[in-house]
Amino acid sequence: MVLNKSKFSTDITLRPDDIDLNQHLHSSKYMDYVLYARYDQMERCYGFSMEDFIKAGFGWVMTDSFMQFKRPLHLNDIAEVTTWVENFHKNLVEVQFTINNKKSGKLSCNGWFKYSMIDLKSKRSALIPEEIVKKYTI
């Protein structure tokens, strides 16, 4: 199946508690921002929310990640978090992302996360159903 790889964006305004001692966004917050954006986009853009996955008996577990930091974000900047599904592999999905400073348009961070679908009852890996692949290949 060929993926359309539609890209969706979510804006997040940096808050004081997101800032580290160097007066820029703490590195751990970038992962939080991508997770927040994915939750937002799952419902708003794909029409199948995390709650829908749970009702269907499925969940996601991160198996691998890569993040490359380019430029810092600072208090009151707006992080534009863009994500897309790059690939599906049986029970895995690869989500790529960019985080840009919305004001300057410059790249702050990019990377990818891989998630394994799990069956919530057994807590074991599960094949991604075809109907879910179709929803996420818009």
N, C-alpha and C positions, 0 to 999 in steps of 0.2 A: 504494500500500500504506500502510495506517495503522500507525504504529509504536506499540507498547505503552509504550515509554520506561521500561522497568523500571530502577530505580535500585539500585545496589549500592555497598556501603561497604567500605573497607579502613582499618584503624587502623595508624598509624605513630608510634612514640615518637621524639621529637626527640633527636638525639644531639649530643654536644659539638662534633663537627666540622661540624654543620649550622648552628651559631650564628655570627653576624657580630659585628663590633666594637661594635654597639649592643646586644648581648646578646639578640637575637631571631633567629628563623629568617631566614637570608639569602634574599633575593628569588629567587635562581636555584634554590633548593631546592624551591620550590613546584612548578615544572615537573617536577623529578625525582620528587616525591611523586605527582603525577598519573600520570606514566609508570609508576611502580612499581605504583600501584593498578590501572591498566589491564591490565598484564601479569598481576597476581594475578587480577583479575576475569575476564579472557578465559578462563582455564583453569577457575577455581573456579566461576564463575557462568554463563558461556555455554557451557562445554564445548568450546571451540575455542581452543586456546592459540596463542601466537605461533609456537611450534615447529610447530604444525599448519599455520599459514599458510605457513611456510617450506617444509615438506614438499610443500605444494600448489603451490609455485613463486611465492608472492606475498609481498609486504612492504608496509610503510606508510612514507610520507614526510610529515612535517608540512609543510603549505603555508601555514598562517595560524594566529595565536593571539591571544587577548585574555585578560588577567588583571587583575582589580580587587582591590587589597589594602585590607582593611577594618580588621583588628586584628592586632597581632603575636602570634606564638606564641613561647614561651620554652622553654629547656632543661627536659626531662622532661615537657613537655606532650605530650598525645596528639593527633595530627592525625587527624581522621576525614575521609577523602577519599571523597566520593560522586561517582560518575560515571554518565552515561547517554548513550545514542546519541540525539541529537536528530533528525538527518536523514541520509538517504543521497541522493546525487546521482550517478548513473552511476558515476563513479570516485572520488567523494569521500564521506567520512563526517565529520559534525560531532559531536564529543563534548563535552558540557557537564559542568561539575564545580563542586562546592563543597568547601571545606576548612574544617571547623569545629574549634574547640577542644572536644575531647570532654568535658573536665571542666566547662566553663561552658556548652557548647552554642551558643556565639556564633560567628557567621561570621567567619572570618579572611580568606578569599580566595574569589573565584568567577570563572568565565570559561568559555572554550571553546577547543578546538583543532580544526582541520580537517586531515584526513589524506587523502592521495591513495594509492590502491592502485597498486602497481607490479608488473610482471612481473619477477621476479628475473633471468631470463635476458637480456631485452632492456634492462632498467633503464628501461623506458618505462611510462607510465601504462597501467593496465588497467581494464576494466570490472569492477565488483564482481559476482561470480557470485550468482545468485538464492539458491543454497543457503546462502551466507554471510550474505546479507541476512536470510534466515529465522532463522538461528541467533542473530543479534544483535537481533531484534525480539521477544524474549520479554517 
